[in-house]
């Protein structure tokens, strides 16, 4: 039922103190719980099985969504200043508008300090993710970046971008968090993901905002569309052509694109993999390096699916 999907979506983002615009509600409209619950494991994850999105297509047109909001959802969903939220939660609209001011200041930092990244060797694409990409930023927030590197030079690419922000004094580390750049996800080339395919990560991936290398992110969404659409069937990725490397990037890559560079990359990988503590929410190999938010994700998914299970039981009782 569309009404239940609307309420589920608003609840999922309400748990993050986040009201949604009509376009956001349409783009992030979550699939029906009845369909999802049969596919998820005990960790609310799709696992590593292959999934065909076409088998459970639940796309909804925006005019259908608006009609439901104006009729069936009245009394349970409210609208203020173009933001939709669950009834009685008007304060999160004010919160989002206030936090928007912090985002404006960070956009200036992003424009100023990420321009030089396109000149670093072996970096193919950079995107903003996390709170800054979706209007959830606070005064204490950092700036999350997703990095796509050349498939053969993930570790060298990581070395250069880490050094870049370290020299600028803008890399997040220790207690130095606010307004600093957090490099928490690297992809060695574009790949289909088979780890941590849950609702939280799907939300994180779908709100990537690419700064350059848009063609690589278009390809990323294409390769992962089947499982991402299990959660958000309305999502549509824009298609872009691959970006051309700059002259300085070409020059620097000539220095390292040889046996010396490959050996250096391999040794860097061996050294860093020994230092990284892998676990349930850390992916670390020669094709991907990702540090997922363990506590926040588990708490959010736990609360959300508890509500969904409760609503499902009440719906069944009502029918009986």
C-alpha positions in Angstrom: 0.0 0.0 0.0 1.4 3.4 -1.0 0.2 5.1 2.2 2.2 2.7 4.3 5.3 3.1 2.2 5.0 6.9 2.6 4.7 6.6 6.4 7.6 4.1 6.5 9.8 6.4 4.5 9.0 9.4 6.6 9.6 7.4 9.7 13.0 6.2 8.5 14.1 9.7 8.0 12.2 11.0 11.1 14.5 8.7 13.1 17.3 10.9 11.7 15.4 14.2 12.4 15.1 14.7 8.7 11.9 16.0 6.9 11.7 15.5 3.2 10.8 17.6 0.2 8.3 16.0 -2.3 11.2 15.2 -4.7 13.2 13.6 -1.9 10.2 11.6 -0.7 9.7 10.3 -4.2 13.3 9.5 -4.8 13.8 7.7 -1.4 10.4 6.1 -1.2 11.1 2.7 0.5 9.8 -0.6 -0.8 6.9 -2.3 0.8 8.0 -4.0 4.1 6.1 -7.2 3.2 8.4 -7.6 0.2 11.6 -6.6 2.0 11.2 -8.8 5.0 11.4 -12.0 3.0 14.8 -11.0 1.5 16.6 -9.6 4.5 18.7 -11.7 6.9 18.9 -11.2 10.7 21.2 -8.2 10.2 18.6 -6.5 7.9 21.0 -7.2 5.0 20.3 -8.6 1.5 23.4 -10.7 1.8 25.5 -11.7 -1.2 22.9 -13.3 -3.4 22.2 -12.0 -6.9 19.0 -10.0 -7.1 17.0 -8.8 -10.2 15.3 -5.5 -9.5 12.9 -6.1 -12.4 11.3 -8.9 -10.4 9.9 -6.6 -7.7 9.5 -3.3 -9.4 7.6 -0.9 -7.1 8.2 2.4 -8.9 5.6 5.1 -8.2 5.0 8.2 -10.3 5.3 11.5 -8.4 1.7 12.5 -9.2 0.5 9.3 -7.5 2.6 10.1 -4.5 1.2 13.6 -4.3 -2.4 12.4 -4.6 -1.9 10.0 -1.7 -0.3 12.7 0.4 -3.3 15.0 -0.2 -6.0 12.3 0.5 -5.2 9.0 2.3 -2.2 10.4 4.3 -4.1 13.5 5.7 -3.9 13.6 9.5 -0.7 11.4 9.6 1.5 13.5 7.4 2.0 17.2 7.6 3.7 19.7 5.3 5.5 22.9 6.2 7.6 25.2 3.9 7.7 22.4 1.3 8.8 19.7 3.8 6.8 16.6 4.6 7.0 14.9 8.1 5.0 12.8 10.5 2.3 14.6 12.3 3.5 16.3 15.5 7.1 16.6 14.3 7.2 20.1 13.0 10.3 20.9 15.0 12.5 18.9 12.6 11.7 21.3 9.8 13.1 24.2 11.8 16.1 22.0 12.7 16.8 21.2 9.0 16.5 24.9 8.0 18.9 26.0 10.8 21.4 23.3 10.0 21.3 24.4 6.3 23.4 27.4 7.3 26.2 25.2 8.4 26.1 23.4 5.1 26.5 26.7 3.1 29.7 27.4 4.9 31.0 23.9 4.2 30.1 24.2 0.5 32.6 27.0 0.3 35.3 24.7 1.8 34.4 22.0 -0.7 34.6 24.3 -3.7 37.9 25.8 -2.5 39.8 22.7 -1.4 38.5 19.9 -3.7 39.4 21.6 -7.0 43.0 20.4 -6.7 42.0 16.7 -6.3 41.5 16.3 -10.1 45.2 16.8 -10.5 46.3 14.1 -8.2 47.5 10.8 -9.8 45.2 7.8 -9.9 42.1 9.6 -8.6 39.1 8.9 -11.0 36.1 10.3 -9.1 35.3 12.1 -5.9 31.8 12.5 -4.4 30.4 14.2 -1.3 28.4 11.8 0.9 27.0 11.6 4.4 25.3 14.6 6.2 26.6 17.2 3.8 25.2 15.5 0.8 21.7 15.4 2.2 21.2 18.5 4.3 21.7 16.8 7.7 24.8 18.7 8.6 25.3 20.2 12.1 27.9 22.6 13.4 30.0 19.6 14.6 29.8 17.7 11.3 32.7 16.7 9.0 32.7 16.4 5.2 32.6 12.8 4.0 34.2 12.0 0.7 33.9 8.9 -1.5 37.0 8.2 -3.6 37.2 6.1 -6.8 40.8 5.3 -7.8 42.4 3.6 -10.7 41.9 -0.2 -10.1 45.6 -0.9 -10.0 46.6 2.0 -7.7 44.1 2.2 -4.8 46.8 2.5 -2.2 48.8 5.1 -4.0 45.7 7.1 -4.7 44.8 6.9 -1.0 48.3 8.1 -0.1 48.2 11.1 -2.3 44.7 12.3 -1.3 45.5 11.7 2.4 48.7 13.7 2.1 46.8 16.5 0.2 44.4 17.1 3.1 47.0 16.5 5.7 49.2 19.2 4.3 46.2 21.6 4.1 45.4 20.8 7.8 41.9 19.7 6.8 42.0 15.9 7.3 39.7 14.5 10.0 41.6 12.6 12.7 41.3 12.2 16.4 39.1 14.8 18.0 39.5 17.2 15.0 36.2 16.6 13.3 34.2 19.7 12.5 34.6 21.1 9.0 37.3 18.6 8.1 37.4 16.1 5.3 36.7 12.5 6.2 38.0 9.9 3.7 36.0 6.9 4.8 35.3 5.0 1.5 37.6 4.1 -1.3 36.7 2.0 -4.4 39.5 0.6 -6.6 37.7 1.2 -9.8 33.9 0.7 -10.3 32.6 -2.5 -8.9 29.4 -4.2 -7.8 29.2 -4.4 -4.0 28.3 -7.6 -2.2 29.1 -6.5 1.4 26.8 -4.6 3.7 23.9 -4.3 1.3 21.5 -2.9 3.9 19.0 0.0 3.9 21.3 2.4 5.6 24.2 1.9 3.2 21.8 2.1 0.2 20.7 5.5 1.5 24.3 6.6 1.8 25.2 5.5 -1.7 22.2 7.0 -3.4 22.9 10.4 -2.0 26.5 10.6 -3.4 27.0 14.0 -5.0 29.9 13.8 -7.4 32.4 16.6 -7.7 34.3 15.2 -10.6 34.4 11.8 -12.4 30.6 11.8 -12.7 30.8 9.1 -15.4 32.4 6.7 -12.9 29.6 7.2 -10.4 27.0 6.7 -13.1 28.7 3.3 -13.8 28.8 2.6 -10.1 25.0 3.0 -9.8 24.4 1.0 -12.9 26.4 -2.0 -11.5 24.6 -1.8 -8.2 21.1 -0.8 -9.4 19.5 -4.3 -8.8 20.1 -4.3 -5.0 19.8 -0.6 -4.5 16.4 -0.6 -6.1 15.2 -3.3 -3.7 15.1 -0.6 -1.1 14.5 2.5 -3.2 12.8 1.5 -6.5 12.1 5.1 -7.6 15.8 6.0 -7.7 17.2 7.0 -11.1 20.9 7.7 -11.7 21.8 10.4 -14.2 24.2 9.4 -17.0 27.4 11.3 -17.5 30.4 10.9 -19.8 33.7 10.0 -18.3 35.9 13.0 -17.3 39.1 13.6 -19.0 42.3 13.7 -16.9 44.1 16.9 -16.4 47.6 17.5 -17.9 49.2 17.5 -14.5 47.5 14.3 -13.5 48.8 12.6 -16.7 52.3 13.8 -16.0 52.3 12.6 -12.4 50.9 9.2 -13.4 53.7 8.7 -15.9 56.1 8.8 -13.0 54.4 6.0 -11.1 52.7 4.0 -13.9 55.5 1.4 -14.1 56.9 -1.5 -12.1 58.2 0.9 -9.4 54.8 2.4 -8.9 53.1 -1.0 -8.9 55.5 -2.4 -6.3 55.1 0.7 -4.2 51.3 0.4 -4.4 51.5 -3.3 -3.4 53.8 -2.6 -0.4 51.6 0.3 0.7 48.6 -2.1 0.6 50.3 -4.8 2.6 51.4 -2.3 5.2 48.0 -0.6 5.5 46.0 -3.8 5.5 48.1 -5.0 8.5 47.3 -1.8 10.4 43.6 -1.7 9.6 41.4 -3.6 12.1 38.8 -5.3 10.0 35.5 -6.2 11.5 31.8 -6.5 10.9 31.5 -3.0 9.5 34.9 -2.5 7.9 35.7 -3.7 4.4 39.4 -3.7 3.6 41.0 -5.4 0.5 42.8 -4.4 -2.7 39.5 -3.3 -4.4 37.6 -1.5 -1.6 38.3 0.2 1.7 35.2 1.3 3.7 34.6 2.3 7.3 30.9 2.0 8.0 29.3 3.6 11.0 28.6 0.6 13.3 26.7 2.0 16.2 24.6 4.6 14.3 23.6 2.1 11.6 22.7 -0.7 14.0 20.6 1.6 16.2 18.8 3.2 13.3 18.0 -0.1 11.5 17.0 -1.7 14.7 14.5 1.0 15.6 13.1 1.3 12.1 12.4 -2.4 11.5 11.0 -2.7 15.0 8.4 -0.1 14.1 7.8 -1.9 10.7 7.3 -5.3 12.4 4.9 -3.7 14.9 2.9 -2.0 12.1 2.8 -5.2 10.1 1.4 -7.2 13.1 -1.3 -4.5 13.7 -2.2 -4.6 10.0 -2.7 -8.3 10.0 -4.9 -8.1 13.2 -7.0 -5.5 11.5 -7.6 -7.7 8.5 -8.5 -10.7 10.7 
